[in-house]
Amino acid sequence: MTLDARLRERYFGDLEGKSGAQEYRTVWEFDARHQIFANVESPENVYRRAIAVVKEEQKENENDLTFIVSHGDTLQILQAGFIGEKDGSESGVIAAWGHRNIKHLETGEIRQLNNAG
């Protein structure tokens, strides 16, 4: 098992410590417009740090199965980036902003990701 701080929860800036559903929805609405809300960490930044971990794991353990455990927003952003890169429609960094366009991750849900490029 490897622990890596780059898989931490997304930083929510001025909203840090608040857990209201409306705050999350507001941030996600800004994400959809590629805008930053209240110093919240951008999906682009979350994707860059998370994909770096994935690529390092692939390089070091190329024939092994890897499980990534993180916070839902971080994982959903990572998956959106994977989808964008895999289908070639856009870069992972750009695709990460659309993370709310994919099915919501449920608590404890396992999803398979293939080939981070």
C-alpha positions in Angstrom: 0.0 0.0 0.0 1.2 3.5 -0.9 -0.1 6.7 0.6 0.1 9.8 -1.5 -1.1 13.3 -0.5 -1.8 14.1 -4.1 -4.9 12.0 -3.8 -6.3 14.2 -1.1 -9.7 15.8 -1.1 -10.3 18.8 -3.4 -9.5 22.0 -1.6 -12.7 24.0 -1.3 -11.2 27.4 -0.5 -13.6 29.8 1.3 -16.1 26.9 1.6 -13.6 24.6 3.4 -15.3 22.9 6.4 -18.8 23.6 5.1 -20.7 20.5 4.0 -24.0 21.9 2.6 -25.3 20.4 -0.7 -25.9 23.9 -2.0 -22.2 24.9 -1.7 -21.2 21.8 -3.7 -23.8 22.5 -6.4 -22.6 26.1 -6.7 -19.0 24.9 -7.1 -20.0 22.3 -9.7 -22.0 24.9 -11.6 -18.9 27.1 -11.8 -16.8 24.0 -12.8 -19.2 23.4 -15.8 -18.4 27.0 -17.0 -14.6 26.5 -16.4 -14.6 29.1 -13.7 -13.2 29.2 -10.2 -15.5 29.8 -7.3 -14.4 31.3 -3.9 -10.8 30.0 -4.1 -11.8 26.4 -4.7 -9.2 24.2 -6.3 -9.8 23.8 -10.0 -10.7 20.5 -11.5 -7.6 21.0 -13.7 -5.3 21.1 -10.7 -7.0 18.1 -9.0 -6.6 16.1 -12.3 -3.0 17.0 -12.7 -2.0 15.9 -9.2 -4.1 12.7 -9.3 -3.1 11.6 -12.8 0.6 12.1 -11.8 0.0 9.5 -9.1 -1.7 7.1 -11.6 1.1 7.4 -14.2 3.8 6.8 -11.6 2.0 3.7 -10.3 1.6 2.4 -13.9 5.3 2.9 -14.6 6.4 1.3 -11.3 3.9 -1.5 -11.4 3.0 -1.9 -15.0 1.6 -5.5 -14.7 -0.1 -5.1 -11.4 -3.7 -4.2 -10.6 -3.9 -0.8 -8.8 -6.7 0.4 -6.5 -7.0 4.1 -6.0 -8.9 5.3 -2.9 -9.7 8.9 -2.5 -12.5 11.4 -2.1 -15.4 11.3 -4.5 -14.8 14.7 -6.2 -11.1 13.8 -6.8 -12.0 10.4 -8.2 -14.8 11.8 -10.4 -12.5 14.4 -11.8 -9.9 11.8 -12.5 -12.4 9.6 -14.3 -13.6 12.5 -16.4 -10.1 13.1 -17.5 -9.5 9.5 -18.3 -12.7 9.5 -20.5 -11.6 12.6 -22.4 -8.1 11.2 -23.1 -9.3 7.7 -23.9 -11.9 8.7 -26.5 -9.5 11.4 -27.9 -12.2 14.1 -27.8 -10.2 16.4 -25.5 -7.3 16.4 -23.2 -7.7 15.0 -19.7 -7.1 18.5 -18.3 -10.0 20.0 -20.3 -12.3 16.9 -19.7 -11.8 17.2 -16.0 -13.8 20.3 -15.8 -16.9 18.3 -17.0 -16.7 15.8 -14.1 -20.3 16.4 -13.2 -21.4 15.1 -16.7 -20.6 11.5 -15.7 -22.5 9.3 -13.3 -22.0 10.3 -9.6 -19.7 8.1 -7.6 -21.5 6.5 -4.6 -19.8 5.9 -1.3 -17.5 2.8 -1.6 -18.3 2.4 -5.3 -15.6 0.7 -7.4 -15.0 1.7 -11.0 -12.5 0.5 -13.5 -10.2 2.9 -15.3 -8.1 1.8 -18.2 -4.9 3.3 -19.6 -4.1 6.8 -18.4 -1.9 7.4 -21.4 
